[in-house]
Amino acid sequence: MLKNWKFWLGLIVSVGFLYWALQGLDLTHFFTEVANANYWWLIPSVITYFIAVWVRTWRWDYMLRPLKHIPVRDLFPVVVIGYMGNNIYPLRMGELLRSYVLWRREGVPVGASLGTVVVERVFDGLIMLIFVFVGLPFLPFPGDYQFLVTVASVAFFGALVVFFVLAAMPDRALALAETVMGWVLPERISGPLLDFGTKFLDGLKALNSFQNVLMIFFTSLIIWLLETVKYWFVMQAFDFGDVLVPFFALMLMNGVVNLATTLPTAPGYVGTFDGPGIKVLEAYGVAQSVATAYTLVLHIALWLPITLLGGWYMLKQGFSWSDMTAAASLRENTSG
């Protein structure tokens, strides 16, 4: 990992975001806020978060049904292991890891399950943009932020349109890909890529039904509303003084920080989660020390429980850290 330029790029991005958010921080006030927080509020926050993860598992089960029906209770550990991978490895390695674990356990081709994962991420991105647009009237952002939101909107909606087209015309898409690859790539490379592409398109079958699309959209909305409720529970642990932070502001914060975590980052989304979250709260008038203490505790409450549970599930189900390496190799060998 240390020899990978992407790792160092992510580290630089994380440090840049932290410097942007933490410069001028009064450490005495920060540690006072951390020490005086009522951490009992973390209990309902963690429970709410795992309910959201259960709903996320049900959504994935719904998307996988054209390939194989897997009970939610059996799929839940796979999702949690994937979250753990995202939290301790850079570049969202957990998405590859859960597809690899699903293949090992249930025989679902990696390419097909990755197709469902990509669709998940597109719908998640759309919900984040909706949260941002809902929250913007309560705190209009500068023009630069609005420009970035517009670019992200075009990207996510464009990706969704592409996936709908691919799901509707998989045979034509494969024929076009085969023709283009035949012109520019040798068969030893184009063959595995086309095999992976076939499996990937199988993962888009859930988009062939309007009812399925609505179900995916509404479950995505429920997932992220539940996560925003977790933000609210953690907020109760801190004294925000006379500053009233409405639920819409937490929806905006949730949308902004999760859009930011799509950038290359150090493991655990360090910086890209914390920096934008702190700045959103400061824009609402929250003191920097309070905003920083709240955001960092929230980040830990999101990161630690599911990472520990994911590690426990890995050990319980007979997986080891070498499986991380095997999952990473799927970037190079896409025919699995």
C-alpha positions in Angstrom: 0.0 0.0 0.0 2.8 2.4 0.9 4.2 2.1 -2.7 0.8 3.0 -4.2 0.6 6.6 -5.5 -3.2 6.5 -4.8 -2.5 5.9 -1.1 -0.3 9.0 -0.9 -2.8 11.1 -2.9 -5.5 10.1 -0.4 -3.2 11.0 2.5 -2.4 14.4 1.0 -6.1 15.1 0.5 -6.9 14.1 4.1 -4.2 16.3 5.5 -5.4 19.2 3.4 -9.0 18.9 4.6 -7.9 18.6 8.2 -5.6 21.7 7.9 -8.5 23.6 6.3 -10.9 22.8 9.1 -8.6 22.8 12.2 -6.4 25.9 11.7 -6.9 28.3 14.6 -8.6 25.6 16.8 -8.5 26.4 20.5 -7.3 23.0 21.8 -8.2 23.9 25.5 -11.8 24.5 24.5 -11.9 21.5 22.3 -10.7 19.1 25.0 -13.2 20.7 27.4 -16.0 20.0 25.0 -14.9 16.4 24.5 -14.5 15.8 28.3 -17.9 17.3 29.2 -20.0 15.4 26.5 -22.8 13.1 27.6 -21.7 9.9 25.9 -24.8 8.0 26.9 -26.4 9.5 23.8 -24.0 7.3 21.7 -26.0 4.2 22.7 -29.2 5.1 20.7 -27.1 6.6 18.0 -25.3 3.3 17.4 -28.5 1.3 17.6 -30.0 3.6 15.0 -27.0 3.2 12.7 -27.2 -0.6 12.8 -30.9 -0.4 11.9 -29.8 1.6 8.9 -27.2 -1.1 8.0 -29.9 -3.7 8.3 -32.1 -1.8 5.9 -29.1 -1.4 3.6 -28.6 -5.2 3.7 -32.3 -5.7 2.8 -31.8 -3.3 -0.2 -28.8 -5.3 -1.4 -30.8 -8.6 -1.0 -33.5 -7.0 -3.2 -31.0 -6.1 -5.9 -29.4 -9.5 -5.8 -32.6 -11.5 -6.2 -32.4 -11.6 -10.0 -29.0 -13.4 -9.4 -29.7 -15.3 -6.2 -32.0 -14.9 -3.2 -29.9 -14.7 0.0 -31.7 -14.3 3.4 -30.9 -10.9 5.0 -29.6 -12.6 8.1 -26.9 -14.3 6.0 -26.2 -11.2 4.0 -25.8 -8.9 6.9 -22.3 -10.1 8.0 -21.1 -9.7 4.4 -22.3 -6.0 4.4 -20.6 -5.4 7.8 -17.4 -6.9 6.6 -17.5 -4.6 3.6 -18.0 -1.6 5.8 -15.0 -2.7 7.9 -12.9 -2.9 4.7 -14.0 0.6 3.7 -13.0 1.9 7.1 -9.5 0.5 7.3 -8.4 0.4 3.7 -8.3 3.3 1.3 -10.2 3.7 -2.1 -13.3 1.9 -0.8 -11.6 -1.5 -0.8 -14.6 -2.8 1.2 -16.8 -2.8 -1.8 -14.5 -5.3 -3.5 -14.1 -7.2 -0.3 -17.8 -7.8 0.2 -18.2 -8.9 -3.4 -15.3 -11.3 -2.9 -16.8 -12.6 0.4 -20.2 -13.0 -1.3 -18.6 -15.0 -4.1 -16.7 -17.2 -1.6 -19.9 -17.8 0.5 -22.7 -17.9 -2.0 -21.1 -18.3 -5.5 -22.4 -15.0 -6.8 -20.0 -13.8 -9.5 -17.9 -10.9 -8.4 -18.7 -8.8 -11.5 -22.4 -9.2 -11.0 -22.4 -8.2 -7.3 -20.1 -5.3 -8.1 -22.7 -4.1 -10.6 -25.3 -4.0 -7.8 -22.8 -2.2 -5.5 -22.2 0.5 -8.1 -25.9 1.0 -8.5 -26.2 1.3 -4.8 -23.5 4.0 -4.7 -25.3 6.0 -7.5 -28.6 6.0 -5.6 -26.8 6.9 -2.4 -25.2 9.8 -4.2 -28.6 11.0 -5.5 -30.0 10.9 -2.0 -27.0 12.9 -0.7 -27.7 15.5 -3.4 -31.3 15.7 -2.4 -30.2 16.3 1.3 -27.9 19.1 0.1 -30.7 20.7 -1.9 -33.1 20.4 1.0 -30.6 22.0 3.4 -29.3 24.8 1.1 -32.3 27.1 1.6 -31.5 27.2 5.3 -27.9 28.1 4.6 -27.1 29.3 1.1 -23.6 28.2 0.2 -21.1 30.4 -1.8 -21.1 30.0 -5.6 -18.2 27.6 -5.6 -20.1 25.1 -3.5 -23.2 25.4 -5.6 -21.1 24.8 -8.7 -19.6 21.6 -7.2 -23.1 20.4 -6.2 -24.3 21.1 -9.8 -21.4 19.1 -11.2 -22.0 16.2 -8.8 -25.7 16.3 -9.8 -24.9 16.0 -13.5 -22.4 13.2 -12.8 -24.8 11.1 -10.7 -27.9 11.6 -12.9 -25.7 10.9 -15.9 -24.4 7.7 -14.4 -28.0 6.6 -13.6 -29.1 7.2 -17.1 -26.2 5.1 -18.4 -27.1 2.2 -16.1 -30.7 2.3 -17.2 -29.6 2.1 -20.8 -27.2 -0.7 -20.1 -29.9 -2.7 -18.2 -32.4 -2.2 -21.0 -30.0 -3.2 -23.8 -27.3 -5.5 -22.4 -26.8 -7.5 -25.6 -26.2 -4.4 -27.7 -23.9 -2.9 -25.0 -21.8 -6.1 -25.0 -21.7 -6.2 -28.8 -20.5 -2.6 -29.0 -17.9 -3.3 -26.2 -16.7 -6.4 -28.1 -16.3 -4.4 -31.3 -14.4 -1.5 -29.7 -12.2 -3.8 -27.6 -11.4 -5.9 -30.6 -10.0 -2.8 -32.3 -7.8 -1.6 -29.4 -7.0 -4.5 -27.1 -5.4 -7.9 -27.6 -7.7 -10.9 -26.9 -5.8 -11.9 -23.7 -7.0 -8.6 -22.2 -10.4 -8.1 -24.0 -11.6 -11.6 -23.2 -11.5 -11.3 -19.4 -12.8 -7.7 -19.6 -15.8 -8.9 -21.7 -16.5 -11.7 -19.3 -16.4 -9.3 -16.4 -18.7 -6.9 -18.3 -21.2 -9.7 -18.9 -21.4 -10.4 -15.2 -21.5 -6.7 -14.4 -24.6 -6.3 -16.6 -26.2 -9.2 -14.8 -25.9 -7.1 -11.6 -28.0 -4.3 -13.3 -31.1 -6.5 -13.8 -32.9 -5.0 -10.9 -33.1 -1.7 -12.9 -35.4 -3.4 -15.5 -38.4 -2.9 -13.3 -39.9 0.5 -12.4 -41.1 -1.1 -9.1 -37.6 -2.2 -8.3 -36.2 1.3 -9.0 -38.8 2.9 -6.7 -38.0 0.3 -4.0 -34.2 1.0 -4.3 -34.9 4.7 -4.1 -37.1 4.7 -1.1 -34.9 2.2 0.9 -32.0 4.5 0.1 -33.9 7.4 1.5 -34.8 5.5 4.7 -31.1 4.5 5.1 -29.8 8.0 5.0 -32.6 9.5 7.1 -31.8 6.9 9.8 -28.1 7.9 9.5 -29.1 11.6 9.9 -31.0 10.6 13.1 -27.8 9.2 14.4 -26.2 12.6 13.7 -29.0 14.1 15.8 -28.5 11.7 18.7 -24.8 12.4 18.9 -25.5 16.2 18.8 -27.5 15.8 22.0 -24.3 14.8 23.8 -22.8 18.3 23.3 -23.7 21.8 24.5 -24.4 23.9 21.5 -25.4 26.8 23.7 -27.9 29.2 22.1 -27.3 27.9 18.6 -30.2 25.9 17.2 -29.1 23.4 14.6 -32.2 22.1 12.8 -32.6 18.6 11.4 -32.4 20.0 7.9 -28.9 21.3 8.8 -27.8 17.8 9.8 -29.3 16.5 6.4 -27.1 19.1 4.7 -24.1 18.1 6.7 -24.7 14.4 6.0 -25.0 15.1 2.3 -21.9 17.2 2.1 -19.6 15.0 4.1 -20.6 11.8 2.3 -20.2 13.5 -1.1 -16.7 14.6 0.1 -15.8 11.0 1.0 -16.0 10.0 -2.6 -12.7 11.8 -3.0 -9.4 9.9 -2.6 -8.7 9.8 1.1 -6.7 8.1 3.8 -8.3 5.0 5.4 -11.4 5.8 7.4 -12.3 8.9 5.4 -10.1 11.0 7.7 -10.3 14.6 6.8 -12.9 14.4 4.0 -15.6 13.6 6.6 -14.3 15.9 9.3 -13.4 19.0 7.4 -16.7 19.6 5.5 -18.7 18.6 8.6 -17.0 21.2 10.8 -17.3 23.9 8.2 -21.1 23.3 7.8 -21.7 23.6 11.5 -19.5 26.7 11.7 -21.6 28.3 9.0 -24.6 27.8 11.3 -22.9 29.7 14.0 -21.5 26.7 16.0 -18.2 27.5 17.8 -15.2 25.8 16.1 -14.3 23.9 19.3 -17.9 22.5 19.7 -18.2 21.7 15.9 -14.8 19.9 15.9 -15.5 17.9 19.1 -19.0 16.9 17.8 -17.8 15.9 14.3 -14.8 13.9 15.5 -16.9 12.0 18.1 -19.5 11.4 15.4 -16.9 10.1 13.1 -15.6 7.7 15.7 -19.1 6.5 16.6 -19.7 5.8 12.9 -16.3 4.1 12.4 -15.5 2.1 15.5 -18.6 -0.2 16.2 -19.1 -1.5 12.7 -15.3 -2.0 12.2 -15.1 -4.1 15.3 -18.2 -6.1 14.3 -16.8 -6.6 10.8 -13.5 -7.9 12.2 -15.4 -10.3 14.5 -17.5 -11.6 11.5 -14.4 -12.1 9.5 -12.8 -14.3 12.2 -16.1 -16.1 12.9 -16.6 -17.0 9.3 -13.1 -18.2 8.7 -11.8 -15.3 6.6 -8.4 -13.8 7.2 -6.4 -10.7 6.2 -5.0 -12.6 3.3 -8.6 -12.3 1.8 -8.1 -8.6 1.7 -5.1 -9.2 -0.7 -7.2 -11.6 -2.7 -10.0 -9.0 -3.0 -7.5 -6.3 -4.0 -6.2 -8.6 -6.8 -9.6 -8.4 -8.3 -8.7 -4.9 -9.6 -6.2 -6.6 -11.9 -8.0 -9.9 -12.5 -11.6 -9.0 -13.3 -12.6 -12.4 -14.4 -13.4 -13.8 -11.0 
